[in-house]
Amino acid sequence: MHVLQIVTTASPFFEQQVEALEARGVDCTTVEVPDADGTPATLDAYRQFYQRVLREGIGSYDLVHANYGLVGPFALAQPTRPVVLSLWGSEVLGESRRLTAVSTAAARASDAVVLPSEPISRAFDVPHRVIPFPVDTETFRPIPRAAARQQVDWEPDPRIVLFPYHPDRGVKNYPRAERIVAAVDDRIEDPVELRWIWGVPHDEVPLYMNASDAVLVTSDHESGPMVVKEAAACNVPVVSTDVGFASAVLDGVEHSHVCSADEGFVDALTDVLAAGERSNGTSTLELPDSERTGERLHDVYRSVVEA
């Protein structure tokens, strides 16, 4: 089977998905939006993307898999191959009314639709299947905090709260994270520092997570967030807003909390840092691996091609 994968940006979980499919004998060709890595793509970039999708679409592909709602219309623009559309969540959960409308229309016109979690599934009324994003548990695994701090060259003493995004990304609400950590710092004796990471190689992210005392997610809305699963896979406590699948993932995970008001965040993070314990994420969660994700996507592909 030969599949054309189209995507805005080939994120790590997308690359894991492609690797899992290729391990099952699915030949994948990926077309990305030019220069879309972390910044809004230009109109010219989408024009180039559209032209390449059309060129590729008349090739010897069995189907086109559109990854993210915004590229759905581009997949449907080629009239010769069936389309599978994977929505990542922000298209469904209200990041933009226009994006939601475009994604919903593309979903209705696609041959199969895939969503990554049950909370997103409940918010979407187009027929679909739920296939969770995989977590690479060989990469995201517990590492002793002291050893991780040595590897990332962090001091051993302060309580470090990790904000796992660039602070300029407005939807992630870094100013709120700053307020919360400042309030926690006033409550406990040890110094508390807020640090952020962005642009580090994906296989180094677990080092920064394990070097931290807690991961803090203050996003206004999220399609995942994958960082919640990844931190839990490292047994690192997480304090998060109730976004995406955060509540479902953290249910039953010790020293991890889902909060709404700032006061709740401050109380929860204070408790986490005062306890100084790791979570029990690895023993509590059944994290989907890439092999299972590849198997389930392959089943979707076969059902579409054989229809």
N, C-alpha and C positions, 0 to 999 in steps of 0.2 A: 504494500500500500504506500502511495506517495501523497503526502499532505503538504499543502502550502500554509505555513503559519504566518499570520500577519499580526503585528503588535506595535503599540506606541514605543515602548522601551522594553528590551529583553531583561527583565528583572531576574534576580537569582531563582525565585521559585518557578518562573517561566522556563528558565534554562534547565532546572531539575526535571520539569515536566517533559521537555523535549528529549532529554537524555533517557528518561524512563521509557518514552515511546520508541525511541530508536533501539533501545535494548530489547524491545519486543518485535523488532523487525520493521517498524514503521519508518519510512524514509521521509525526513522533514526538511523543508527549505524555509528559512525564516526571512521575512521582509519587515524591516523596522522603519518607522517614521524617521527621516534624517534629522540629526541634531536634536532629538527630543529627550535626551538624557537629563532629567531633572529640571528642564526649563520648558516653557510653552513653545511648541513648534510653530514656525512661521507658515504663512499661507503658501509660500513657495515650496517649503518642505513637504506639505501635504499634497501639493500638485505633483511633485516628484514621486511621492509615495503612491498616489493614485495611478500614475502612468506605469509604474513598475508592477503594481498589482494586476493591472489589465494585461500587461505583457506576460506575466507569469500565469495568469488565470487561463490562458488558452493553451498552456502546456499540458504535459501528461500527468496531471494531478488527479487523484480520485476525489478529493474534496478540499475545501478551504476552511481553515480554523481561524476565526477572528477572536483575538484575545484582547478584551476590553471593548466596551460599548461604542466608543468613538470610532473605532475602525470597522464596526459592523457594516455600515453603508458601503465602505470600500470593497468589502468581501462580496456583498450582494451586487455590486456594480458589474462584476463579471458574470455573464449569464449562463456559463457552461458547466459549472461545478456546484454540487450541493455545499451548503454552508453550515458549520457548527459555530455557535457564538458562545464564548465564555465571558460572563460579566464578573467583574472583580469586586463589586459591591458599592462603591461610591456612586456609580451610575444609578443605582436603585435607591440609595438611602439619602438622596436629596442634596448632593454637592452642588448641583445646578439643575434647574427645571428644564433647561434646554437639553442638557446632556441626558437627563432621565427620559425625556420625550424621544430623543433620537435613539437611545438604547432600546427603549420599549418597542418602537416601530421596527427596529432592526431585528429584535427578538421574535416578533410576530411573523416576520418574513423568512426567518432562518429555518433550517430543517431540524435542528436540535439546539437546545439552550442548556448551558451548564452554569450553576451558581456555586460559590465556595462554602456556604454555611447555612444552617437552619434559620438564624435570625434574618438573614437576607432573603432566604426562601419565603418566609412568612410575609415579607413586604412586597412580593412580586407575584402578579397574577397570570403571567404567561406560563404555559406548561414548560417544565424544565426538570433537570436532574441535579442533585446536590453531590458535588465531588470536592471535598476539602483540599485546600492547597497543601502540598507536602511540606514536612519539616525534616531537614537533614540532621538526624539525631547523632550522626557520627561527628558532625561539625559542632552542632549546638548541644553541648554536654557539660556536666558539672566539672569545674576546675577549681582547685583550692584558691580562695581569694588572694592570699599572699603571693602565691606563684603567679597568678594572673597579673597582679599589680607590678610585679617585677618585670614581666614581659612587656607591659605597656608603659613602663617607666612612671608609674604613679607612686606617690608617697604612701607609706603604710598606715599612717595614723588617722587622717580625717575620715569621717563618714561621707561617702560619695554617692550621690544620687545621679543616675544616668538619664539624660534626656536624649532619646535615640534618633533625633532628627536635627535638621538644620534649623537654627532659631529664627531664620527669616521666613520660614514657611508658615504663613498666617494661620492656616487651619489647625496647625499643631499647638498653637497657643502657648508659646514660650513665656510670654510675660506672666501668665498664670502660674507656670512652673516656678518662675523666679519668686513670686509672692509666697507660694506654698513653702518652698525650701527656706526662704528667709524667716518665715514664722516658726518653722520647725527648729531652725538654728537658735532661735531665741528661747526655745523650750528645753533643750537638752544641753548637757555640759560639754560634750565633745563637739568640735567644729564640724559643721555640715556644709558640704560643697555641692553645687550643681554643675555638672559637666555635660557637654553635648558632643556627639560624634556625627560626622557626615562625610561621605566620600572615602571611607576606609574600605579596603578589600573585604568582601563579604565573609571570607573565611577568618578574618581577624575580629569581626564583630563579637563572637563569643568571648574573646579575651576581655574586651571592654565590659561586656555584661557581667562576666564572672569577677572582674576586678571591682565591681560596684556593690554597694550595700543594698540598693534597690533600683528598679527601673520605674520611671515616672512617665505616664502617658496622660497628657492633659488636652488631647485633641477635641475639637468641637464635633467632628464626625470622622468616621473611618470606615473603610471597606473591610478591614481585618479587625484589629491590626496584627500583622504577622509577628511584630516584635513581642507581643504578649505570649504567643505560643513559643517563640524562640527563647525568651527569658525563662519561661516556665520549664522548658527543656533543659536549661542550665541550672535549675533549682534556685534561681535568683528571684527574690520577692518582687512583685509588681503591684503598683498602685495606679489605677486607671479610671478614666471616665467610662461611663456605660455606653461604649461605642462598639459597633460591629459585633463581633463574637466574644468580646472581652468577658462579659458576665458568664457566658457558657463555658469558656475555657477555664476561668479562675474559680468556678464553683467547686468547693472542696479543697482548693489548694491553700495550704497553710501560709500565714504571713503574707497574704496577698489580698487586696481589697479593690472593690469597685465603688466609686464615690461620685457624688454630684456637686454638693456645695464645697466651697473652699475650706470651711471649718471641718467637714468630714475628711477631706484630703489631709489636712494638717494633723488631725487626731490619728488617722490611719498610718501616715508616714512616720509620725513620732513613735507609735507603737512598734512599727517594723524596725526602726533604727535602735530603739531601746532594747528590743529582744536580741538583735544581732544574730538571728538565726537564718538559715537558708530555708527555702520552701521545700515542699514534697512533690513538686511538679512531675518529676520523672516516674514516681510510683503511683501518681493519681491519674495522669492523663493518658489517653490512648491517642498518641499523635500519629496522624497519617504519614506513611513514608512514600517516597517517590515511586517505588515499585507498585504499590497498590493504586496510586493515582494513575500511573501509566496503564495499568490493567483496565481500570474503569473507563478511562478515556478511549482506549482501544475498543472497548465494547460499544461505546457511543458511535465511534467511527464506523464500525462494522454494521450497526443497525441502520445508519444513514445510507451507506453505500449499497446495502442490500435491499433497501426499501423500494 
